[in-house]
Amino acid sequence: MRDDAAERQARASQSFWTAVVGVPAIFSVLRLGVEAGGELQTTLLLVANVGPINLLAGFLTTAAQLLSTALVAVFALGAVLRVSWDRLPGHDRRRPLFVRWAEITPAWFVAASFLMALITWPLLYLPLLLPAFVAAFQLRPERLHERPWPRVLIIGALFAGYFWLLLPTVRDAGRQGDWLAILLFVVPPVLALAIAGPLPGAVIRPLASVTQIAVLAMLVWAALPVISTPVLPLTVTTVGDGTGATEDVRGHVVTTDDVNMVILQERGGVRYVPVDQVRGQVLCPSEEELPRHRLRIHDYHVEDSLLEGLGRRVRPVHRIDAACR
């Protein structure tokens, strides 16, 4: 029995680290194919000019949120199911996949996953980390203090500090009728009080199957925008024809040499522009970068991550060039 448990743990460890390393690599290759419009020759052109370091950097900057979300969900659900599974009769049977992954993952890697989520998630969704962190590390209210009244005072002080920080933003969301933002700011800290396990025995087995399928389906759905995100920056290049007339070419610059600038056009196709005809070039934001909420948390836009917010304070965003519109 002990040998079987050790073998299952070894297989779980191998599957977990294979997923952590293999999924980003597969996504990176798929992104090149999608970026090339499915054309073989264009894909080969991108492969030849987009180095592995640039590809990895592009993946981390665009898919860090997806990767951290997957890890946070696995560790939170795995920890709750683990303490619940141990209370079932015959709990030594084959455990759910997320439970086995949570057991073999070192604590430092779990903490690093939450740290990555903290700096890469939009501020609007950061409150969701509270119940996830409590679930992953099984931080029950009883651990704050052994006596009830001091425990209530500590929880009250934590809630007071949290809502003091977010009260102006919640007020603005109420005026604008943004109920999604209000729910995201208010519900997660309340949920964190009761999210730690164990769960009732009647719901553990079906919940284990449903949550694992739901998380995998969510990742597939969320991966589609990541795969279709451009690998190269979007630019508008102004090209002259020698007679004084100019043309704006919107697309992604693949490479530039002494003769031509190679541009992967936004609407498809590769265009070779002689470098002596290039009159100017501007960098443009993508449509996904345009804000949808009009809310801020102490000068930080709710759709920015902490990393993006700090970057905007160092390099404030200038107006969008007319050529980008």
Order of alpha helices (4+ residues) and beta strands (2+ residues): alpha-alpha-alpha-alpha-alpha-alpha-alpha-alpha-alpha-beta-beta-beta-beta-beta-beta-beta-alpha
